[in-house]
Amino acid sequence: MSKYFNDKTVWITGASSGIGEALVMELAAKTTATIILSSRNEGKLEEIAQKAGLGKDRYAVLPLDLSDYKRMPEVTAKAMEKFGHIDILINNAGLSQRSLAMDTDIEVDKHLMDVDYIGTVALTKAVIPYMIRNGGGQIVVVSSLMGIFGGPMRSGYAGAKHALHGFFDSLRVELYKENILITIICPGFIQTNISINAVTGDGSLQGTMDDATNKGMPVGIFAEKMLRAIEKKKYQVAIGGREVLGVYLKRFFPSWLAKITRKAKVV
């Protein structure tokens, strides 16, 4: 890893597990970045900071619930109080889904949109003025391959992730002159608890590990690749196994992709 992250303040949401936790570990071990860790689980965030070996001057824990999106300006002001600037915001927190569209209560669809889209957008909007004042920055959003093409049992999740792409592609154009970069990361199957914590049609958690997720890319390897993409200031990158080929099929052979996803085992 280069010195790109050194002496920068990096704010990571969803830092209490999975991709967020792996990013904290990588940044703590290989850079001198200061890190703001956010999620709903304050105690777990403290555990991860200690596990990563972060000194008190290198991190801050800031509890955050994306569904409470009206509080994002208040939470952002607290983040600024900690270190005075935010150089990189990594919008990683989110919620997945495992249910057929026709079996999914509309309130579940709304909750997915509130967490995966509205909350992320609200936090980003709260951070932008501070980045402009400081002369620039980088905003990273963890989307999904489901933000590029849809798949069964993911309708609400895919809808929210597609929305993220529309918003952040537009934001990239608007903020170009402000020296604020936008990077969209699209994970494939990564070994995290995303399927265990996924909501089902009635809003309850699935509580089990998908086979595809269990056999996916180790989260530590994914975090390394993701941080390299951020360093290289990529506009958008898909990271995973063979499933990332779906990005190219969607663009050039959409009917083939439709046939494949109809037959694919995705849980």
Solvent accessible surface area in square Angstrom, and as a share of the most:
residue,aa,sasa,rsa
1,M,91,0.40
2,S,61,0.39
3,K,165,0.70
4,Y,46,0.18
5,F,0,0.00
6,N,41,0.21
7,D,120,0.62
8,K,53,0.22
9,T,2,0.01
10,V,0,0.00
11,W,0,0.00
12,I,0,0.00
13,T,1,0.01
14,G,15,0.14
15,A,0,0.00
16,S,18,0.12
17,S,49,0.32
18,G,20,0.20
19,I,22,0.11
20,G,0,0.00
21,E,35,0.15
22,A,11,0.08
23,L,0,0.00
24,V,0,0.00
25,M,50,0.22
26,E,23,0.10
27,L,0,0.00
28,A,12,0.09
29,A,83,0.64
30,K,102,0.43
31,T,10,0.06
32,T,73,0.43
33,A,0,0.00
34,T,29,0.17
35,I,0,0.00
36,I,0,0.00
37,L,0,0.00
38,S,0,0.00
39,S,11,0.07
40,R,193,0.70
41,N,82,0.42
42,E,94,0.42
43,G,45,0.43
44,K,73,0.31
45,L,0,0.00
46,E,64,0.29
47,E,106,0.48
48,I,2,0.01
49,A,0,0.00
50,Q,104,0.46
51,K,146,0.62
52,A,20,0.16
53,G,63,0.60
54,L,9,0.05
55,G,35,0.34
56,K,154,0.65
57,D,111,0.57
58,R,53,0.19
59,Y,15,0.06
60,A,11,0.08
61,V,21,0.12
62,L,10,0.05
63,P,53,0.33
64,L,6,0.03
65,D,52,0.27
66,L,10,0.05
67,S,40,0.26
68,D,58,0.30
69,Y,74,0.28
70,K,169,0.71
71,R,84,0.31
72,M,1,0.00
73,P,83,0.53
74,E,82,0.37
75,V,1,0.01
76,T,0,0.00
77,A,38,0.29
78,K,84,0.35
79,A,0,0.00
80,M,17,0.07
81,E,142,0.64
82,K,102,0.43
83,F,54,0.22
84,G,39,0.38
85,H,62,0.28
86,I,2,0.01
87,D,35,0.18
88,I,1,0.00
89,L,0,0.00
90,I,0,0.00
91,N,5,0.03
92,N,21,0.11
93,A,23,0.18
94,G,46,0.44
95,L,30,0.15
96,S,2,0.01
97,Q,0,0.00
98,R,14,0.05
99,S,9,0.06
100,L,87,0.43
101,A,67,0.52
102,M,175,0.78
103,D,88,0.46
104,T,15,0.09
105,D,73,0.38
106,I,127,0.64
107,E,112,0.50
108,V,10,0.06
109,D,38,0.20
110,K,110,0.47
111,H,77,0.34
112,L,0,0.00
113,M,68,0.30
114,D,22,0.11
115,V,17,0.10
116,D,2,0.01
117,Y,43,0.16
118,I,56,0.28
119,G,0,0.00
120,T,4,0.02
121,V,14,0.08
122,A,22,0.17
123,L,0,0.00
124,T,0,0.00
125,K,119,0.50
126,A,13,0.10
127,V,0,0.00
128,I,19,0.10
129,P,78,0.49
130,Y,52,0.20
131,M,0,0.00
132,I,71,0.36
133,R,163,0.60
134,N,69,0.35
135,G,49,0.47
136,G,12,0.12
137,G,18,0.18
138,Q,1,0.01
139,I,0,0.00
140,V,0,0.00
141,V,1,0.01
142,V,10,0.06
143,S,3,0.02
144,S,10,0.07
145,L,8,0.04
146,M,30,0.13
147,G,4,0.04
148,I,29,0.15
149,F,15,0.06
150,G,40,0.39
151,G,22,0.21
152,P,54,0.34
153,M,58,0.26
154,R,13,0.05
155,S,50,0.32
156,G,11,0.11
157,Y,14,0.06
158,A,9,0.07
159,G,36,0.34
160,A,0,0.00
161,K,10,0.04
162,H,79,0.35
163,A,30,0.23
164,L,3,0.02
165,H,19,0.09
166,G,44,0.42
167,F,40,0.17
168,F,0,0.00
169,D,60,0.31
170,S,61,0.39
171,L,12,0.06
172,R,32,0.12
173,V,118,0.68
174,E,124,0.56
175,L,14,0.07
176,Y,164,0.62
177,K,189,0.80
178,E,69,0.31
179,N,96,0.49
180,I,3,0.02
181,L,58,0.29
182,I,4,0.02
183,T,1,0.00
184,I,0,0.00
185,I,0,0.00
186,C,0,0.00
187,P,12,0.08
188,G,19,0.18
189,F,58,0.24
190,I,8,0.04
191,Q,75,0.33
192,T,19,0.11
193,N,72,0.37
194,I,71,0.36
195,S,0,0.00
196,I,55,0.28
197,N,67,0.35
198,A,0,0.00
199,V,7,0.04
200,T,34,0.20
201,G,10,0.10
202,D,114,0.59
203,G,33,0.32
204,S,59,0.38
205,L,107,0.53
206,Q,45,0.20
207,G,48,0.46
208,T,81,0.47
209,M,74,0.33
210,D,6,0.03
211,D,56,0.29
212,A,20,0.15
213,T,3,0.02
214,N,84,0.43
215,K,150,0.63
216,G,13,0.12
217,M,31,0.14
218,P,61,0.38
219,V,37,0.21
220,G,34,0.32
221,I,81,0.41
222,F,0,0.00
223,A,0,0.00
224,E,58,0.26
225,K,74,0.31
226,M,0,0.00
227,L,0,0.00
228,R,108,0.39
229,A,7,0.05
230,I,0,0.00
231,E,30,0.14
232,K,137,0.58
233,K,101,0.43
234,K,89,0.38
235,Y,135,0.51
236,Q,77,0.34
237,V,37,0.21
238,A,34,0.26
239,I,10,0.05
240,G,19,0.18
241,G,38,0.37
242,R,215,0.78
243,E,45,0.20
244,V,29,0.17
245,L,104,0.52
246,G,6,0.06
247,V,30,0.18
248,Y,130,0.50
249,L,38,0.19
250,K,89,0.38
251,R,186,0.68
252,F,118,0.49
253,F,98,0.41
254,P,77,0.49
255,S,70,0.45
256,W,139,0.49
257,L,12,0.06
258,A,42,0.33
259,K,108,0.46
260,I,90,0.46
261,T,26,0.15
262,R,174,0.63
263,K,175,0.74
264,A,45,0.35
265,K,149,0.63
266,V,28,0.16
267,V,61,0.35
